[in-house]
């Protein structure tokens, strides 16, 4: 799933409502079922890893002959795929272990010394619980090898029903699994009637039939190409909030990163006094090796004037210094009074510093306002002004577009002075409307870095999504550099 300001990973552990049909429609055991957690055999472990990774990444893993390297590769893999990086739990890893145990328990009984599970187990490990599982137990009462038919109590315990229908033509026991969310249907048959099911082309008339090419493509995706799919589902109790990340140079190969959070007051729960709000927020940043380089936990208590603040954001800013590289940012908030939670993840790319031939411009930090007066100790002060971040990037009618940015490595003349000019452009993303704003005259300074503020009246700009472009011309070198950000004007 996706929310404003970042991406939030949904992860489904599996129990779905199943449609009814004239044949038996059942679901595999849900996530509430647990199995013995003893060690896997080497064969089970290798098969589970291949089902999890797919052929390409599995080869990448097994070719690591050094045990330490292999363990480190696997550690990074688990952390990289953790849908809730700010918690100690890794639902991705836990769900994989559950699927493997389920495959061994339910789909490995007829393996006869071969693979640790039949091809139902392979599909189950890769795709999880099917949305619909239909079982055609042809001739089970006469099948001496079907232990489920001989034990009706146990059969019911595993959720199986015997059903005959128009397809009962003497064929082998058959199962048809449908994954509506992935657009996939798989059919399995126990041709030896020994409990070992193999993937076959879909022939059920109630679903689209597979031709041979479709079947082999599906089989290839299961046996080689398709890594396991995990779909994290947090449920409906989500808190909506905004996340924005803005980068500024902080010296050679170092960056200052502003992590701006905006909590819509109308979305937050209230305390017994109907005015207090309370949040717990955790921020984690991991490097390319998936090791934590920054972590911060905070508890926020505020008293809200509901008459004037109901439609506003409660804003927070965290600042950290990072070296060049690629990082994963994860933020989780918990609303104490409503019980709602929300997790965002965001990749941060910080390029290596290269001595520039031309001047450079930072990201643009959008703000709800820029004031020359501020409270001492305020966390939002930049260059002796108060810059209140606007993480949602949404401006209301009548609100001015305010922002902050920095310019680096400006040229200097013989007296050590810089001289440059600034222009702004607003262009509609889905059209050709453009609005130009020119700063009068030019600017100068005694430092090669300039910290700049802008405030634009956008009353004439209709509602919609726009790009703000800042263009800085270094008048001493007569060259331009620009930087762009996106915002929305609401109706």
Order of alpha helices (4+ residues) and beta strands (2+ residues): beta-beta-beta-alpha-alpha-alpha-alpha-beta-alpha-alpha-beta-beta-beta-alpha-beta-beta-beta-beta-alpha-beta-beta-beta-beta-beta-beta-beta-beta-beta-beta-beta-beta-beta-beta-beta
